[in-house]
Amino acid sequence: MSKSFYELEQSLMGCQGVIDDLKTLSSRLANDHRKLSDADVIDLIRGLSVLYEMKFDKTWAALNDFRDK
């Protein structure tokens, strides 16, 4: 297996974390007695958005590297 394919595979697997992160957030919002403020929730969602934009950018770069070889 080439390094580029491995990097692409790892990037794709990393992007799957969005599902777990959203489940964690929704569980916390639904079940935790210490409620988060609306501002905290918005900040968390914005943070996740930035994080996953970076992960998807990395994945696209890995895909382009794989295709170019």
N, C-alpha and C positions, 0 to 999 in steps of 0.2 A: 504494500500500500504506500502510495507516495505521500510525502509530507503535506502537499497541498490538499490531497483528498482528506487526510487526517484532520487538518486544520478546518476544512469545510465541515466535516462531520462534527467536530467539537463545537464549532460556531452554531450549527443548527441545533445541537442538543442544548446549548446554552440559552437559545431563544425559547425553548420549551418552558423555561423557568417562569415565564410570564403567567402561565396558568397557575402554577403553585403560588406565586406571589399574590395574584388576584384572589385565590381561594383563602389565603392567609388573611388578607385585608378584609374580605367580606365576612369571614368568620369572626374576626375581631370586632367589626362593626356590629354584627348581629348578636354576639354573645357576651361581650365584655361589659361588666357593670360600670367600668370607668370609661364613659363615653368620650369619644374624641369630638372636638369642636369641628364645625364645618370648615374652618380655615385649616385645621390639621389634616382633615381628609383631603382637601384640595391640594395641600402641599405634598401629601403622600402620593396622590395620583400623578401630579406633575413630576415628582421625582421618579416614579416608575416609568413615566413617558420618556424622560431624558435617558434613563438607564437603558431601556429597550431600544430607543433610537440608536444609541451607541452600539448595542449588541447586533442589531440588524445591519448597521453600516459595516461592522466587522465581518458579518456573514456575507454580505454582498462582495466585499473586497476578497474574501476567501474564495467565493465562487468565481469571480473574475480571474483570480490567480490560477485556479484549477482549469478554467476554460482556455486560458492563454498558453498553457503548457502543452 
